[in-house]
Amino acid sequence: MLSLRVFNKKFIHIVRDEKFIDSAYRDFEEAAPNQNVFLIIGLIKKLKFIKSAKVFFIRPRVLWLFAPLSHFFAKAVIFHSIGSVFEENLLLKINSKTNIAWISWGYDLFPRLKNIEEYLFPITKGFYNSYSYSNETINDQLNGNFKRSFKVKPSNIDLISRINFISPVLKSEFNLLSNSFIIENQKYLRWNYLSLEEDVISKNSEINISGKSLLLGHSGSIWLNHLDGLKELDQLDLEFDQIILPCSYGDERYISLLKESLKEKSETIQLIDHFLPYEEYVKVLEKCKYFLINTERQIGLGNILFFLYYGGFVVIRKNNPVVEWMSELEIPFTELDSSDFVLVKGGDLETKSTLLSFWGKETKRSLTIDYLAKIGS
């Protein structure tokens, strides 16, 4: 049973049923045992992605009523992405004495910089305009007058001004945000999900990327511009025997449009639309020599780390924030002639060492302890 006891302050995490929450729970509980409460806003339902984290469901009305009293029970409130108008309004309702931390997932950051259509390329933009695209939000779980109360979207300036600490996946994303809004650099606090040893390497010590396929994207997200990516491949000097599109999760309407568009190319393109256990997904990755990411926003970083560590090739747009991150870490890459892409070859000892230093278990443990100390002060 959930109990928000006065004077027994804890770190309050606002989360959703997503695959990274188990690792977040593990890391925060290791850093501060029994000091974290993970909340999912909405009615109780069967969890799809969270397997091990201890989470509580809380009705939005209850959380809304308690928000002004947060200084009595919360050391800090941590938003694991801000993906709905309700969460934005809730954020501004939290008592000013309570620190607020935002761990961005990318999808909740880039639309604050410019309209999503500006990240889409011609073919995908046509898909976008063919239907009303929107991520499922917490507002879908609300009803009646309570839902209608949150149609007003707070300004990004008000939100960012209220947030005390911002943790995008990469520092280069914070730089983009800082260029668009006046943000003190002190607000940046490095933290994000996963560690290489626990979430990538430990389960896959015998990985051998020996196939000749190309992995196009990692999900059925419209941000990945799949069909435009296929067109770009005609201009890139890459040798592969098959294209694999993992679409086991993402926007169902967009995935349906992809299926319809690709049904006559089933001999050369394999679209995976069913859930794969992690071990089976790794076998798919082993078949792929290349991983192509056709987007200007950070996405699919887990797959990028996998290919960089195990020796595949990552093909990514020059102006993707991941390229700036690789430059800062001195991970070498080459520009592909007459294109907007760079090619990164992974697997060498220096790259592995760099990744372990930046994204390793010990680094992650130290970052998490520091993170909680700063937001809880």
Helices and strands as residue ranges (DSSP letters): E 10-15, H 21-31, E 36-41, E 55-58, H 60-66, G 67-69, H 70-73, E 74-80, H 85-93, E 99-103, G 110-112, G 116-119, H 122-130, G 138-141, H 144-148, H 156-162, E 165-167, H 171-180, G 185-187, H 196-196, I 197-201, E 213-216, G 222-224, H 226-233, E 242-246, H 252-262, G 263-265, E 269-272, H 278-286, E 288-293, H 301-310, E 313-317, H 321-328, E 334-335, E 341-345, H 349-359, H 361-375
